[in-house]
Amino acid sequence: MNTRWASPIMDNAWLMLKFTRKYDVDKVIINWENAYAKDYDIQTSLDGRRWTTVAKVRNSDGGEDEVSFNPTTAQYVRLKCINRATGYGISIWEMQVLAH
């Protein structure tokens, strides 16, 4: 929470996480800074090229979002921000991916 990730000022920005091995993931927690995504998707991939949308969030209000979905095996998780809620880019303090 002492650092933040920010995108350029544009819609359709994304942040990708790559794990050292495959995990069964089923939840993502995002702590947004004030410049948050109003609409976004959580996507997973085994190879970083072919993506599956596991959750769609529409009309987010920022703050902290906890997004649960059916367990899926993945080595990559991507936050795809479709529409910005502000005139700035997208900004997050922290993104957690829960796996088992």
C-alpha positions, -999 to 999 in steps of 0.1 A, spaced: 0 0 0 31 23 -1 34 22 -38 8 26 -66 4 16 -102 -10 41 -127 -20 39 -163 -18 66 -190 -49 88 -194 -69 64 -215 -96 37 -214 -87 0 -219 -56 1 -198 -45 -31 -181 -23 -46 -155 -10 -82 -157 4 -103 -130 25 -134 -138 31 -161 -112 61 -185 -111 37 -215 -116 0 -222 -121 -24 -217 -93 -62 -222 -88 -74 -186 -84 -109 -176 -73 -107 -140 -59 -91 -106 -66 -91 -77 -42 -83 -43 -56 -76 -12 -35 -82 17 -59 -67 51 -56 -90 80 -64 -87 74 -102 -105 41 -105 -120 21 -133 -158 23 -135 -160 -8 -156 -134 -36 -157 -129 -73 -163 -108 -98 -144 -91 -122 -169 -70 -153 -165 -46 -171 -188 -23 -201 -188 1 -187 -214 -2 -149 -213 -17 -148 -248 -51 -163 -247 -74 -147 -221 -106 -159 -204 -128 -133 -187 -137 -148 -153 -155 -117 -139 -171 -85 -152 -175 -55 -129 -197 -27 -141 -204 6 -123 -177 2 -96 -175 30 -71 -138 27 -63 -125 22 -28 -119 -16 -23 -134 -41 -46 -135 -78 -37 -143 -99 -68 -150 -136 -64 -154 -161 -93 -154 -198 -100 -119 -213 -93 -98 -214 -124 -62 -226 -131 -40 -197 -142 -4 -185 -143 -14 -150 -154 -42 -127 -141 -51 -94 -158 -71 -65 -146 -85 -50 -179 -99 -15 -172 -126 -8 -198 -139 27 -187 -123 52 -164 -145 69 -137 -125 101 -138 -106 122 -163 -73 107 -151 -57 74 -159 -64 43 -137 -46 41 -104 -45 13 -78 -26 10 -45 -28 -28 -44 -41 -58 -62 -43 -91 -44 -50 -125 -62 -61 -152 -39 -51 -187 -48 -52 -222 -33 
